[in-house]
Amino acid sequence: MRNKVGIHTFAAMEDPKQLLEEGRFEELANDDHPLWRGLALLELRRWSEAARTFEEAPDADQSGTLLELAGAARWLAGERELGVERWLSALEAAYEGPASRLKPPALLVYAGTRLGDERYVLRGTRLLLKNWKAKVQRIWPGPVAGFLLGHVDVQTFLEEGYGDPELECRRLSAAHFWAALKDPQKAREHYQAAVSAEGASVLEVEHHLARGELA
């Protein structure tokens, strides 16, 4: 038996979300749950391990969240086309609500922009137009679609947030990531803002992609 049982048991006794927000990634990298373990591996820049963790999770091919994160891990590992494949798979995966389904098309717009591939930009934009409805406009990540489609100005996009500090931390990190995509001249400033909101922002795929952009 390896000598990490104590660390593993300690992590299991504590709330993994708390460990993540406190930056205790080495402990969390031994967690049983693939989501927490994978997020910790992303923060430790062990991207290929993180990708495998997300991809080998039970029913991973049916989880939009796991596919988004697996795609980010592959992207950060330099396997960009494979990352896009995961985001394409997320288009057909399960999500908790209609607003969440807007994230994979937005990621296609990001991928297409960074790769210089208009196919992904056009497909992502078409899907954002199709799924951006009144009932999701104010439910995150609904505003991302409105912003990328030009219906929401950057100031409103960045400033209209949540009263709950944890939700706002996550929202603001993601918002700055998307603001960087549309304003290359201020991209580094926005990416830095996306990663500086430590804590709950680690739960957002945009936080990890922003760290990759800065690197």
N, C-alpha and C positions, 0 to 999 in steps of 0.2 A: 504493500500500500504506500502511496506517496505521502509526503509530509505536508500536504496542503489541506488535509482534512479539517484542521483547525480553522483555517481561513475560510474554507467553504462553509463550515458550520456557522461561523460567525456571520458570514454574509446572509445565510439562510435565516438566521434569527432576526435580522434587521430588515426593514423595508427596502427592497432593492431600488425603488424610486428615490429614496432618500440617499442611498449610497451613490446613485448616479448624480444627483444634484449636488452632493458634497464633493464630487470629483474623486471618489474612492474607486477608481476604475480597475486597479489591479485586483482588488477583492471581488468586484463584480464580474470580472472576466472568468470567474469560476462558478458563476451562478447556474442553476439547473435550467432556468427559463431562457429559451433562445433569444427572446427580444432583449432582455436586460444584458445577457452575455454579449450579444452582437453589438449593442450600442456601446458597451464598455470597450470592446475590441476596436470599434470605429474611433473612439477617442484616443486609444493607444496607438492609432495608425497601423494596426494589424489588419489591413483592409481585406486581404484574401481570406484570412480566417473569419472575419466578420461576414463576408459574403457567403461562405460555406455554412456558417451558423444560421443565417437567415434562410438560406435555400434548403437546408436539411431539416428545418423545423416541421413538425406535423402540419399537414395541410398548407404548407407555405405557398403552393401555387394557387391557393384560393384566397389568400389574404393580401389585399391591396397594400396594407401597411408594410408587411414583410417584403413584398416585391419592390416597393419603393426603396426601402432601405438596402435590399440586396443590390438593386441597380446602382444606388449611390456608392456602395462598397466596391462594386466592379469598376465603376467610373473612376473612383479615386485610386484604384489599383492599376489604372492605365488601360483597363479592358473596356474601352468606351462603347464599342458596338455591343458588347455583351451587356453592358449596363443599360443601354437603350432597349435591348431585347426584354429585359426585366420590366422596364417601364411600359413597354408595349403590352406585356402580359398583364400588367396591373389594370389596363383598360377594361379587361373582362373579369376582374376579380371582385370579391365582395367588399363592401364598405358599409359603415354604420348608418350613413345618411347621404342624401343626394349631393350635398355640398362637397363632401370628401372625394367624390368621384371626379372633381375638377382638378385634383392634384396631378394625376398622371398626364393629362393633356398639357398642363403647364410645364411639366418636366420634359415633355417632348419639344416644346417651344425652346426651352433652355438648351437641350441637347442639340437641336438643329442650329440654333444660333452659335453655339460654341464650336460645332463641327463644320459650320458653313454649309449645312445640308438643308435646302429649302423644303425638301419632302417632309421632314419632321416638323418644321415650323408650320407649314400649311396644314398638315394633318392635326397637329395640336390645336391650332387656331380654329379650325372647323369644329372640332369637338368642344372647344370652349364656347363657341357661339351657340352650338346646339344645346348645351347643358346649362348655360347661364340663364337662369329664370329668376323671377321676382322673389320666390321663396328662399333662394339661396344667396341672394345678393349681399346680405349682411351676416351670413353664417360662415365663419372661417372654414375652409379657404375660399369661399365664394368671392370675397373682394379681390383675391388674386386674379381671378378670371376677368373681373371688371377692369382692373388696372392694366392687365396685359392687352385687353381689347380696346383700351383707350377711353373707357367710360368713367373712370375714376382718376382724378388727378393725384400726383405723387404726395402732396401735402396731406390731403384727406386720407389717402391710403396709409400713410405712416402714422398719422395722429389719431384716427378713429379707432380706439382700442377697447379693452375690457377693464373693468374695475378690479377684477380678481388679479392679483400680482402674478400668480403662476401662469395663468392663461395669457396675460399681457406679455410676459417674458417670452413665451413661445411665439406669440403672434408677431411681436416686434422683430424678433430674430428672423423669422421667415419673410416679413415685409421688407426688411432691408436687403435681403438676398435678391428679391424680385426687383426692387428699385435699382440695384446694381446692374441688372440685366438690361434695363431700359436707359440707363445713363452711364455709359462706359467711362466718361470723364470723371465721374465721382464713384466709380465702381469700388475702388479700394476702400474708400471711406465707408461705403455701405457694407462691404464684406466685413470690415473690422467691427462695425456696429452689430452685425449679425452674430459674430462669435463672442463679442464682449459681454453679451447678456447671458452670463453663466447661470447654471442652475437648470430649470425646467426646459430651457431652450434645447438642451441635448436630446430631447425627445423628437425634435423636428429634423426632417431630412435636409432641409435647407441649411441648418446650422453646420452640418458636416460638409456639405458641398461648398459652403462659403470658406470653411477652413482649407479645403483643397484649393480653392481659387487663390487664396492668400499665399499658399505654399508654392 
